[in-house]
Amino acid sequence: MPHERDGAPSVALYWDFENLHAGLAEAKFGEGHYAKADVRFKPQEPLADVQAIVDLAASFGPIAINRAYCNWQFYGRYRDALLHAGMELVQLFPPGASAKNGADIRLCLDTVEDLGRFAHLGTVVIVGGDSDFMPLAQKIKAAGRRLVGIGTRPNTNRHWASSCHAFHYVEDMGMGEPGTAPDASQA
């Protein structure tokens, strides 16, 4: 089978990138910080250790898909880390200031489509903590694939976390603690 290393099935890694960044921003600056328009709609300082998450996903097998969903216009400071990770960036322009769930819906649709197209995918890793991913968890399990979730502890829905075969909190990876933001120049 293509994309297999030592017989190990491939990994599909999907990022709800703004969800991850927002959770880390709130952990660092306080609850409600990221939701403020004067913060959310400005260039964002890197808070997520992209490589640490990619390394965790790679521990389950070779990564065949590494796709992240976000309105990238405010996340240019992540550029080097994203390029280094070889991530496919899906640009989502919100249709309004209060638009919600666009990334979640697109991520879910792409995941289900990829599972149907690529039999070599054995593990799906979802970076995000929304309960919106629970129906996706059911589809992934019904397709006979392993599901791993990654998210921030305060912003992850407990039912979503328990619907995964395994769930990893970024705080346990050293993110979300004061003074632990990655240095963009080190990417």
ABEGO torsion letter per residue (X at the ends): XBGBBGGBBBBBBBBBAAAAAAAAAAAAAEBGAAABAAAAABBBBBABBAAAAAAAAAAAEBBABBBBBBBAAAAAAAAAAAAAAGBBBBBBBBABAABBGAAAAAAAAAAAAAAAABAABABBBBBEABAAAAAAAAAAAAAGBBBBBBBBAAABBAAAAAABABBBBAAAAGBGBBGABBBAAAX
